């Protein structure tokens, strides 16, 4: 099978008229040079030639044992370079001999071809189960004569053919194009003469009866949802296993309004990821995410839909937080949704939302200019190291330049003009901001800690005494909880660093710190799982266990398990401990393709360069050439169907952020 996919045509329709013999079909009967043989004749002829060959008189020689054959088969299947041969082996089997694994191999290859692009997975699976493989070895061979009866539907896997019409017009069909009958049992005839243009043209064909049966059966499995006489959604019945226990209807298409409404409807057991799929693809058919946001706020007022709406928003924030950052309208939507959760006393859901926002937020750079040093700041700050918190934005003047630059309530200021703001007193921070006319501010959304700061300030106002954080403020309790344990370990380390500062720089000092840490862990780990006061849970969402930090009060809920329907909002407890620390481990994934459409997933970080991706890809594909022989390219398609390819510079980074929606 070919490795060159540059001839793919992406503008094929599923069933154009046979008279045009377009990329979607034409006759599948392939003739020899005399023009008298069909595809099935060629297939049978190659089988009979092998079967009738006279081998008498040939000397017998030693052959490989069956064990050696098995080892070779395993090696061949594991080698990515042999995948095309594996596909051909699957095609050359009789349809009745194909296993489920064979069909999966064919599905993986066939779904890349335009002829199968508009078909559902179930249709492709049925076609792969009955397709027959045929090869025409020489260029110039007549495949179909003018007026010849068509008996099947075929797809070109390799090579190209030329159709010459009676009026002299010519048309070329290439790899991935299809020709043949339409899904009907009526007789259809070829118009024009079809010849191969190159050697080794490869085809798969499906008999007319099978093709008609499969496509008509799909129509019977379709469930159409109508509103006011108009079809607004189409579902397909599917069975995911042979036992029949996992079967139901899956949404395959619908109007934008109906798909949005389906977010809060009951989903079939065979369509559990509809919400995630919708949030990933809505931008291709909706002009603004606020179309979804307005509906969610409206549905939230319905008590029966409230939990479902909350789950959609949590998934949205967790999976696509970039939809909210930098979009003022979506930021206001999130604030309004938070207010709704507070109004309805849904504290557990609100905490999960704040955790997700804090964990998924990225650093942003905001540049502001003041006319003079005496000019007032367009925002109000809270927090400071004297309260045990960072510096947070409490409010921003409406319509100010700070608002236009993207500064918003709940942002934590991490850096100003290169000076670290993560452990600074509020008065010092205000002094720095006032004494500079040009401000380059690095901020990050951290609603989780900001809410804790507001809670602390309200407690101080109610009690009349400010909270003063102490290094050795160890809670005197008979039993340690998991959040307390995290604080206590840090406090022991902190005390040791203060008391033994001069010794900490020596080998002995470091060893002693390690011994104290190990001893502390062993002596105070609880024997039973943590069980403390929790907060209400819904049937869709459970509460994520958190590790305590010095910025967080000790009463935090911990749950032993996560429900299958709730996303893992935090990859590790450490991210809650310090939101400002960028993880060293790769946190992004690229899918890299070779020319033959094999692909591998490459783990990267935002600083990984294109050259480093090439080196990883060579290792993943088990290639032996040097990295200089390869380059990373981006292939994209325009709305007009034009395919573009450009080579990425070796030192280019932030690759996951640069890829287009219509590119790979």
Secondary structure as UniProt FT lines:
FT   TURN            6..7
FT   HELIX           18..20
FT   TURN            33..34
FT   HELIX           39..52
FT   TURN            56..57
FT   HELIX           66..78
FT   HELIX           80..82
FT   HELIX           83..92
FT   HELIX           95..97
FT   HELIX           100..110
FT   TURN            111..112
FT   HELIX           114..116
FT   TURN            117..118
FT   HELIX           121..130
FT   STRAND          132..136
FT   TURN            139..140
FT   STRAND          142..144
FT   TURN            146..147
FT   STRAND          152..158
FT   STRAND          161..164
FT   TURN            166..167
FT   STRAND          170..173
FT   TURN            175..176
FT   STRAND          178..180
FT   STRAND          193..196
FT   STRAND          201..207
FT   HELIX           208..221
FT   STRAND          222..227
FT   TURN            228..229
FT   STRAND          230..239
FT   TURN            242..243
FT   STRAND          247..254
FT   HELIX           256..261
FT   HELIX           262..264
FT   TURN            269..270
FT   TURN            272..273
FT   HELIX           274..281
FT   HELIX           282..284
FT   HELIX           290..300
FT   TURN            303..305
FT   HELIX           306..319
FT   HELIX           321..323
FT   TURN            324..326
FT   HELIX           328..343
FT   TURN            344..345
FT   HELIX           347..360
FT   STRAND          364..369
FT   TURN            373..374
FT   STRAND          379..383
FT   HELIX           385..387
FT   STRAND          391..396
FT   TURN            398..399
FT   HELIX           401..405
FT   TURN            409..410
FT   STRAND          411..416
FT   TURN            417..418
FT   STRAND          419..420
FT   TURN            422..423
FT   HELIX           426..434
FT   STRAND          438..445
FT   HELIX           447..463
FT   TURN            471..472
FT   HELIX           482..499
FT   TURN            500..505
FT   HELIX           507..524
FT   TURN            550..551
FT   TURN            564..565
FT   HELIX           573..577
FT   TURN            579..580
FT   STRAND          588..593
FT   TURN            595..596
FT   STRAND          599..604
FT   TURN            606..607
FT   HELIX           610..620
FT   TURN            621..622
FT   HELIX           627..629
FT   STRAND          633..637
FT   TURN            639..640
FT   STRAND          643..647
FT   TURN            650..651
FT   HELIX           655..658
FT   TURN            661..662
//
